[in-house]
């Protein structure tokens, strides 16, 4: 089965080959950003079905016998709104709820 990086690359290749829209361009940029991050290395391995662990890479790291264990991925710094964007959220659409939805959409784009 493909690993996550291979799947991300396949999705990126598929999006780049189709008609482009604003949404597909955003998806392409998100995929590129994720693929640019370094791939994490396992910190240990656990033998399947047995309470056995290895802290150095086993010679037989066949996926049938061993599961790689990882630490939590590094956390990205939160990207908030500028003062102008906060002010814009108040006035967007003339309704308070519209401004909140606008701000939520903008924050999701920046932080995912």
N, C-alpha and C positions, 0 to 999 in steps of 0.2 A: 504494500500500500504506500502511496505517496506521503512524504512528510509535509508538514504545514508550509514550509518554504516553497516546495514544489507546487503545491496547490495554489498558493498566492501568486506564484509566477505564471501558472496556467491562466488564472483569472485575469491577471494583468495583460497577458498576451491576447486573450480573447477580447477584452475591452478595447485595446488599442487597434484592433483590426476592424471594428464596427463603426457605424456612423457615430460621431461624437455629439454628446449633449453636455449641458452643464453638469448634470448628475454623473455621467460617465467620467467626465474630466475630474470631478471631485473624488470618485472612486479610484481612478488611476493614480492620483496624487497620494491618496491614503495607502494604496498598495505599494507604491514606490517608497514611501517613508518607512513602512514596516519592513520591506525587504532590505532597506539600507541599514537597519539595526543589526548588530552582530548576533550571530546565532549562539545561544547559550549552551554551555558544556555541562554534562551530567556531573554531579558531585558524588554519586554512589550508584550502585546497581543492586537490585533485589531479585533473587532467584524466584521464579514463578512457582507457586504452590508450596514453597518451603520457607520457613523463617530464616533465610540465609542472606546475608548482605556482603557486599564487597565495596571497599572504599577506593580501590584502584581498579582500573579497567580489567575485567576478566578476559582471559584469552579466548573464551568461547562466548562472545557477546551476541550470539545468535538470538534474535528477537523471540524465538520460541522458549528460550531458557531464562532470559534476563529482561527486567524492566529497568530502564534508566530513570534515575531520580534526580530532580532538579531543585534548586532553591527558588524562591519567589523571584519573578522577573523584576528588574529595576523599575522603580516608579517614576513616571514622568512628572515634571512640574506642571501644576495646574495653570492654564492660561485663562485669565479672566477678561472682563470687558473693560474698555477704556472709559473714562468719564463721559466722553461724547456718546459712546454706545449706550451707556446707562441712561443718559438723557434721552437718546433716541428710543429706548425701550418704553419710556413713559408715553411718548407721543405717537408711536407706531400704531396705525389703524384707528386711532381715536378712542379705543377701548382699552382698559387696563389689561384684560385677559389677552388681547392681541399682542400687546407689548411683552407680556411674560412669555408667550409662545415664541415670539421672535427672538427674545434673548436666549431661551432654552435651545432653540435651533442653532443659533450662532455658537453657543458654548459647546454643544455636541460636536459641531464641525471642527472646532479648534482642539478638542480634547479626546477625540477618538481616532 
